[in-house]
Amino acid sequence: TVKVWDTRQKDSPVANMEPGEGETKRDCWTVALGHAFNDQDRCVCAGYDNGDIKLFDLRNMSLRWETNIKNGVCCVEFDRKDINMNKLVATSLEGKFHVFDMRTQHPTKGFSSVSEKVIDPGADG
């Protein structure tokens, strides 16, 4: 479950994203707010223990996009807030970082992306 709170409303969250009926509840490890360059658009991205990344549209409380990077998501982060949603970076337990181009959403394939494993300077080779 991902909840967004407004400190002026202490009794209940302003947004509550829960798994759908029959879906397994996963542990959310990280969140980032994005698409905040204007007053009309807001989204939150959540990374989960099983590698799921979910992008929620806060305007209509819907799941906009999801993918799985096959390992626990340690961090998600959007780029600059002063421009239209551009890039999303996610890092995982396996030492990989994934960069998603948020300008390229395809209806069935999602966003263009690239993944790289962090180089271990202590490793031989």
C-alpha atoms as a printed R data frame, in Angstrom:
    type eleno elety resid chain resno      x       y       z
1   ATOM     1    CA   THR     A     1  0.000   0.000   0.000
2   ATOM     2    CA   VAL     A     2  1.234   3.486  -0.897
3   ATOM     3    CA   LYS     A     3 -0.339   6.456   0.858
4   ATOM     4    CA   VAL     A     4  0.100  10.169   0.178
5   ATOM     5    CA   TRP     A     5 -0.507  12.444   3.137
6   ATOM     6    CA   ASP     A     6 -1.252  16.148   3.425
7   ATOM     7    CA   THR     A     7 -0.071  17.442   6.799
8   ATOM     8    CA   ARG     A     8 -3.111  19.728   6.921
9   ATOM     9    CA   GLN     A     9 -5.354  16.610   6.929
10  ATOM    10    CA   LYS     A    10 -4.028  14.488   9.762
11  ATOM    11    CA   ASP     A    11 -6.836  11.928   9.946
12  ATOM    12    CA   SER     A    12 -6.681  10.309   6.522
13  ATOM    13    CA   PRO     A    13 -4.415  10.119   3.463
14  ATOM    14    CA   VAL     A    14 -5.288  12.170   0.379
15  ATOM    15    CA   ALA     A    15 -4.369   9.173  -1.798
16  ATOM    16    CA   ASN     A    16 -4.302   5.467  -1.001
17  ATOM    17    CA   MET     A    17 -3.027   3.016  -3.629
18  ATOM    18    CA   GLU     A    18 -3.739  -0.562  -2.597
19  ATOM    19    CA   PRO     A    19 -3.486  -3.872  -4.460
20  ATOM    20    CA   GLY     A    20 -6.596  -4.871  -6.371
21  ATOM    21    CA   GLU     A    21 -8.919  -7.683  -5.385
22  ATOM    22    CA   GLY     A    22 -6.990 -10.969  -5.331
23  ATOM    23    CA   GLU     A    23 -3.565  -9.325  -5.856
24  ATOM    24    CA   THR     A    24 -0.698 -10.098  -3.486
25  ATOM    25    CA   LYS     A    25  0.235  -7.275  -1.126
26  ATOM    26    CA   ARG     A    26  3.958  -6.457  -1.549
27  ATOM    27    CA   ASP     A    27  6.312  -4.400   0.621
28  ATOM    28    CA   CYS     A    28  6.885  -0.930  -0.818
29  ATOM    29    CA   TRP     A    29 10.539   0.035  -0.313
30  ATOM    30    CA   THR     A    30 10.737   3.424  -2.031
31  ATOM    31    CA   VAL     A    31  8.577   6.185  -3.520
32  ATOM    32    CA   ALA     A    32  9.104   9.360  -5.547
33  ATOM    33    CA   LEU     A    33  6.733  12.151  -6.490
34  ATOM    34    CA   GLY     A    34  6.976  13.299 -10.069
35  ATOM    35    CA   HIS     A    35  5.484  15.167 -12.991
36  ATOM    36    CA   ALA     A    36  5.200  18.245 -10.774
37  ATOM    37    CA   PHE     A    37  6.125  21.018 -13.205
38  ATOM    38    CA   ASN     A    38  2.548  22.310 -13.318
39  ATOM    39    CA   ASP     A    39 -0.461  22.380 -10.992
40  ATOM    40    CA   GLN     A    40 -2.597  19.884 -12.914
41  ATOM    41    CA   ASP     A    41 -0.353  16.818 -13.151
42  ATOM    42    CA   ARG     A    42  0.946  14.697 -10.304
43  ATOM    43    CA   CYS     A    43  2.136  11.129 -10.094
44  ATOM    44    CA   VAL     A    44  3.867   8.903  -7.611
45  ATOM    45    CA   CYS     A    45  6.214   6.070  -8.476
46  ATOM    46    CA   ALA     A    46  6.653   3.157  -6.077
47  ATOM    47    CA   GLY     A    47  9.305   0.419  -5.999
48  ATOM    48    CA   TYR     A    48  8.639  -2.903  -4.300
49  ATOM    49    CA   ASP     A    49 10.505  -5.810  -2.727
50  ATOM    50    CA   ASN     A    50  9.775  -8.149  -5.664
51  ATOM    51    CA   GLY     A    51 11.089  -5.773  -8.361
52  ATOM    52    CA   ASP     A    52  7.767  -4.183  -9.294
53  ATOM    53    CA   ILE     A    53  7.797  -0.519 -10.286
54  ATOM    54    CA   LYS     A    54  4.389   1.153 -10.446
55  ATOM    55    CA   LEU     A    55  3.531   4.646 -11.658
56  ATOM    56    CA   PHE     A    56  0.273   5.995 -10.218
57  ATOM    57    CA   ASP     A    57 -1.588   8.980 -11.670
58  ATOM    58    CA   LEU     A    58 -2.802  11.035  -8.707
59  ATOM    59    CA   ARG     A    59 -5.276  13.046 -10.805
60  ATOM    60    CA   ASN     A    60 -7.567  10.081 -11.400
61  ATOM    61    CA   MET     A    61 -6.140   7.614  -8.847
62  ATOM    62    CA   SER     A    62 -5.190   5.027 -11.449
63  ATOM    63    CA   LEU     A    63 -2.223   2.845 -12.295
64  ATOM    64    CA   ARG     A    64 -0.598   4.473 -15.314
65  ATOM    65    CA   TRP     A    65  2.244   1.982 -15.899
66  ATOM    66    CA   GLU     A    66  4.027  -0.932 -14.268
67  ATOM    67    CA   THR     A    67  7.040  -3.116 -14.925
68  ATOM    68    CA   ASN     A    68  9.262  -5.554 -13.049
69  ATOM    69    CA   ILE     A    69 13.073  -5.349 -12.871
70  ATOM    70    CA   LYS     A    70 13.410  -8.827 -11.317
71  ATOM    71    CA   ASN     A    71 14.953  -7.760  -7.996
72  ATOM    72    CA   GLY     A    72 14.032  -5.554  -5.035
73  ATOM    73    CA   VAL     A    73 13.843  -1.856  -5.900
74  ATOM    74    CA   CYS     A    74 16.045   0.203  -3.556
75  ATOM    75    CA   CYS     A    75 15.393   3.658  -4.989
76  ATOM    76    CA   VAL     A    76 13.275   5.434  -7.606
77  ATOM    77    CA   GLU     A    77 13.914   9.042  -8.592
78  ATOM    78    CA   PHE     A    78 12.589  11.440 -11.203
79  ATOM    79    CA   ASP     A    79 14.796  14.031 -12.841
80  ATOM    80    CA   ARG     A    80 14.262  17.791 -12.687
81  ATOM    81    CA   LYS     A    81 10.935  19.108 -11.436
82  ATOM    82    CA   ASP     A    82 11.000  22.244 -13.602
83  ATOM    83    CA   ILE     A    83 10.412  20.381 -16.893
84  ATOM    84    CA   ASN     A    84  7.858  17.892 -18.185
85  ATOM    85    CA   MET     A    85  8.377  14.333 -16.922
86  ATOM    86    CA   ASN     A    86 11.549  13.162 -18.634
87  ATOM    87    CA   LYS     A    87 13.479  10.337 -16.954
88  ATOM    88    CA   LEU     A    88 12.968   7.894 -14.101
89  ATOM    89    CA   VAL     A    89 15.900   6.067 -12.519
90  ATOM    90    CA   ALA     A    90 15.469   2.910 -10.441
91  ATOM    91    CA   THR     A    91 18.180   0.993  -8.605
92  ATOM    92    CA   SER     A    92 17.957  -2.597  -7.421
93  ATOM    93    CA   LEU     A    93 19.481  -4.994  -4.911
94  ATOM    94    CA   GLU     A    94 21.454  -6.733  -7.650
95  ATOM    95    CA   GLY     A    95 23.561  -3.610  -8.263
96  ATOM    96    CA   LYS     A    96 21.793  -2.474 -11.418
97  ATOM    97    CA   PHE     A    97 20.386   0.884 -12.337
98  ATOM    98    CA   HIS     A    98 17.563   1.258 -14.825
99  ATOM    99    CA   VAL     A    99 16.809   4.504 -16.676
100 ATOM   100    CA   PHE     A   100 13.353   4.887 -18.226
101 ATOM   101    CA   ASP     A   101 12.632   7.582 -20.832
102 ATOM   102    CA   MET     A   102  9.255   8.889 -19.664
103 ATOM   103    CA   ARG     A   103  8.639  10.677 -22.990
104 ATOM   104    CA   THR     A   104  8.331   7.400 -24.927
105 ATOM   105    CA   GLN     A   105  5.405   5.458 -23.464
106 ATOM   106    CA   HIS     A   106  4.160   2.763 -25.832
107 ATOM   107    CA   PRO     A   107  0.634   1.393 -25.147
108 ATOM   108    CA   THR     A   108  1.811  -2.220 -24.709
109 ATOM   109    CA   LYS     A   109  5.617  -2.090 -24.357
110 ATOM   110    CA   GLY     A   110  5.889   0.714 -21.791
111 ATOM   111    CA   PHE     A   111  8.818   3.124 -21.767
112 ATOM   112    CA   SER     A   112 12.145   2.886 -23.574
113 ATOM   113    CA   SER     A   113 14.848   2.011 -21.067
114 ATOM   114    CA   VAL     A   114 18.453   1.038 -20.527
115 ATOM   115    CA   SER     A   115 19.933  -1.034 -17.683
116 ATOM   116    CA   GLU     A   116 23.529  -1.254 -16.498
117 ATOM   117    CA   LYS     A   117 25.234  -3.156 -13.699
118 ATOM   118    CA   VAL     A   118 27.397  -1.100 -11.380
119 ATOM   119    CA   ILE     A   119 31.057  -2.019 -11.786
120 ATOM   120    CA   ASP     A   120 32.716  -3.458  -8.682
121 ATOM   121    CA   PRO     A   121 36.161  -1.793  -8.480
122 ATOM   122    CA   GLY     A   122 37.393  -4.607  -6.232
123 ATOM   123    CA   ALA     A   123 36.547  -7.375  -8.711
124 ATOM   124    CA   ASP     A   124 39.270  -8.973 -10.811
125 ATOM   125    CA   GLY     A   125 39.134  -8.491 -14.532
